[in-house]
Structure formats: C-alpha cells, structure tokens
Amino acid sequence: MKKLTMVLAIGLVSILLVSFASAQTATQTFNLAVSSIYKIATSGNPGNMTINDAVPGSEPTPVSDATTTYGITHNDADGAKITASLAPALAAGYTLTVALAGNPAVNISTATQDAVANVARGASVGNTIAYNFSATAAAGALASTGETVTFTVVGL
C-alpha cells in the first residue's frame, strides 16, 4: 500500500509540475494615433542686405540673398500652405519680397501672405529661400533696421 501511495503521490506531483510548466500568455491593449503635424524650420538667417548703388537716372539697384533654406514636414491629406509675414513694417518706398523653393515671389509685410499656396503631404529639406530688397530713390536712406520674417505652415 505504501508503494501505491508513493506512486500516486509522484504521479500527482508530476502532473502538477507539467501544468505549472506550460506556456503562459499575457496581452496588452492600447491605441495608436498620429496627430496632424505642421512643422517648418530654416537653416539660419540671411546676410545683411544693403542697397548701395544705382544707375544714374534709375531707382537704386535691389539686392538679393538666397543663402538660406527651409525644411518642412506635414501630414495633412488636404495639403498645406506656407505663409510669410514681416515685423516691423517697412516704410513706404521699401519692398522686401521672398520666393520659396522656386514659387513666385511675394511682397511680404505685416499682413500674412501666402508664400506657397499648396505644399504636398510629406517631408523635404534644402528648399531655397530667396529674398529681394528694393527701394525707391524717393524713399531716401534707411538706417540699418532689424526685420523678422515669420514662416508658418498651416493646413488647407
């Protein structure tokens, strides 16, 4: 009888050990989402722009700068646009334009202007920023003044 009890006990322990050694699982449940993303950054600041020449009988010769670039990322299926604004305002007779990545130049002022009307969804870097600064002779001399151009990317 002792042998039978011993065999039964060993059998029971073996069954328990096998059941404890079986694979265990665990699950996790969570949500995934991607928010709308609108990001733009520039490579730095352009150089100082000084008009210092004119052809006699003509308006002062404009100056240009295309030494900086921008990068953009947006994921809006409807597209996005890039706007530009200038602060502080330039006095009458002085004009600053900007052309982004080969788009037509726009006259930038304190009023927000569309610089790129439709940017395809995605990411790109190394896009050229080209400025042109002009003045009329009647506007007179302008002491060096700091200007800030703000680029904003927004959904359509």
Phi, psi and omega in degrees: 000323179296322180294319180295317179297319180296316180296317178297319180295316179295319178298317179296317178296319179297316179297317179296318179295320179295318181292326177286333182276354180291160183299143177245149177234156174218147179237155174227140179237132179203169180253149174241142179206154172234121179284163173295133183239129176224102182229140175216143178213150178252161182279353182149199181256145174290168177287168175297142182244112182237123175273123183219023181209159175200151172274132180309130180087000180238166176293159177306148181285122180297160176239153183230160175211123177228042185267354182246163180226172174225156173240148182219144172222129171208150184235025181277121181299334180277355181093178180211170175225161176247127176252159179223143174216162186234141175214138352285173181294147173275147177289163178304139178098350178246135183226133174239124176244158175222140175236124181257122173049047176082001176285160179301144178293143176236144176283116182263142181213193179290340175278134180295130180242145173285115179268327173224118187285329182209112178255125179294150178300138178143200181224139176209153178227167176075022179280127186291138171248117182242118178258151173222125181245126179227161180211152173269154177297325181293338180290335178084184180287152179231119176296151180307126182226136179282133178234148177236124174258130179247123176257136180226135175254128183225152178290155178278000000 
